[in-house]
Amino acid sequence: MKQSHQLRLARRLGSLTIATLIALSLAFGCSTNKTVGEQISDSWITGKVKTKLAADPQVNPFEIDVDTDDGVVRLSGVVGRAEQSSEAEKLARDTNGVSRVINELTVGDPSLGSNLDDAVITGKIQSKLTANTTVNNLNIDVDTQGGVVSLKGKVSSEKQRAEAERVARETKGVRKVRNLLEVRDLK
């Protein structure tokens, strides 16, 4: 009797696990062009790079935005010294899984006020994209620097690309939009 109870419990857990995996696959599959494994890998790389930046005394991780797409890490933001830019690039390059680093860091005065304004703009755009049924926001990275918004990532149609740009342009505080979104045919 005890063995049949354990067998039923194991079957239920197996069914729940399979149902959970199917639900996750559908959720991720419907919302992105990447497989679940690719999304996890890029997120893991981004997390590892951010952790390295936070642990390094030469670098202020709050000034640097890290994005990863297919193993390519893009660093953006404003740092106070050229050495910080070099160190951030080195840390990213030395991270397992990174195939290439694109260093878009600029050297200047990373004043807290402008960073907060940029963060608010980025947050507003991300919220609007999340609520927008035309755009698949999980594939879109939004970065703001000095009121200039960069949209990066992949979308499945020119309509999504244009809609994401429209949403960004109509957000208060945006001075300019750099639409770097790639249109990829999902077929």
Sequence and secondary structure as in RCSB ss.txt:
>XXXX:A:sequence
MKQSHQLRLARRLGSLTIATLIALSLAFGCSTNKTVGEQISDSWITGKVKTKLAADPQVNPFEIDVDTDDGVVRL
SGVVGRAEQSSEAEKLARDTNGVSRVINELTVGDPSLGSNLDDAVITGKIQSKLTANTTVNNLNIDVDTQGGVVS
LKGKVSSEKQRAEAERVARETKGVRKVRNLLEVRDLK
>XXXX:A:secstr
 HHHHHHHHHHHHHHHHHHHHHHHHHHHHHH SS HHHHHHHHHHHHHHHHHHHH TT  GGGEEEEEETTEEEE
EEEESSHHHHHHHHHHHHTSTT  EEEEEEEES   HHHHHHHHHHHHHHHHHHHH SSS GGGEEEEEETTEEE
EEEEESSHHHHHHHHHHHHTSTT  EEEEEEEE    
